[in-house]
Amino acid sequence: MESEGLKGVDELSYEEEQLQLILFNEMKEKKIVEERRFKEEQTNEYLESLKIDEERNSRKVDEALVGVELECYEVTVEEMRSVRLLRFEKKNSS
């Protein structure tokens, strides 16, 4: 009779152990899901902040360029030659 009692205890402890493993695995999965959700929220917050910063910087650049005239002109052949000669002279003098 005692062996039957021990067998019942062993089966019970095995079942308890299995239940504990199941609960542990569920907790682990929930933790992983929660961490993913948290990381996703952080990423979204970062992207929103980055977008706001980019918009602010864009406005600052736009405001800085207001009233600024950009001058574009075509370089003459003589100017190109003089720049090349200066480069050539710098290479030879080194």
Secondary structure, DSSP 8 states (H G I E B T S, - for coil): -HHHHHHHHHHHHHHHHHHHHHHHHHHHHHHHHHHHHHHHHHHHHHHHHHHHHHHHHHHHHHHHHTT---------HHHHHHHHHHHHHHHHH-
